[in-house]
Amino acid sequence: MGMKLEGKIALVTGGSSGLGLATARRFILEGAKVIVTGRRRAELDRAIGELGSNALSVCGDISNLADLDHLYDAIRKAYGRLDILFANAGGGGLVPLGQITEEHFDHYFGINVKGTLFTVQKALPLMTAGGTIVLNGSMVSAKGVPGFSVYAATKAALRSFARTWAVDLKGKNIRVNVVSPGTVVTPAYKTELGMNEEQIREFEAQAAIKTPLGRSGTPDEIARAVVFLASEDSSYMTGTELFVDGGAAQV
């Protein structure tokens, strides 16, 4: 059986760890050359050390438009085109209503909404006909999770973007879809949510109780779903949301 992404050029934002790194790994296994971005050079260097010669890293912050320009200049010089974009970079924090600050709101809307919008818009001149864009959403946009109102709202905005962009790109043969993970433990649980190991285990246990499959997911399970949306296996899908959540948001 042939590789699903053979010869493709793919960009993964937030690709130095977690879901982004798992997806970059899968893309390469399926035959793609991958560009990974992230804000931390040391993490990017470790990721490239793992991913090997079919990966290129560009350090930058997606909420900074100059960094995005630098990213796409590097892709243009290295490959001249882009076939797949996984707009994965983002973040979130647990802050209940009544304690939300303007700084918290601006920070996460700046990364998740503004950053994703301009990541996609600035990619378009490089995107080929037949190209695919996958946005990283979240099941929390469809579920009421305490303390996650700002994060959930940013992910709901991405879902709305996908619907509109699928229409905006009609006739260009570029598809836009959303993958919405359920509970998947990544390094962000410590770096973004500030959880320790005990808190993470408790969070996973509570999620398992509410999930029909009775467990949390793995980064590779999300990565496989992104490969599906990025490949010809999903050729008649655009503007859709694919939940990879063990059924948690479905029942």
Buried (B, 14 or more C-beta within 10 A) or exposed (E): EEBBBEEBBBBBBBBBBBBBBBBBBBBBBBBBBBBBBBBEEEBBEBBBEEBEEEBBBBBBBBBBBEBBEBBBEBBEEEBEEBBBBBBBBBBBBBBEEEEBEEEBBEBBBBBBBBBBBBBBEBBBEBBBEEBBBBBBBBBBBBBEBEBBBBBBBBBBBBBEBBBEBBEEBEEEEBBBBBBBBBBBBBEBBBEBBEBEEEEBEEBBEEBBEBBEEEBBBBBBBBBBBBBBBBBEEBEEBBBBBBBBBBBBBEE
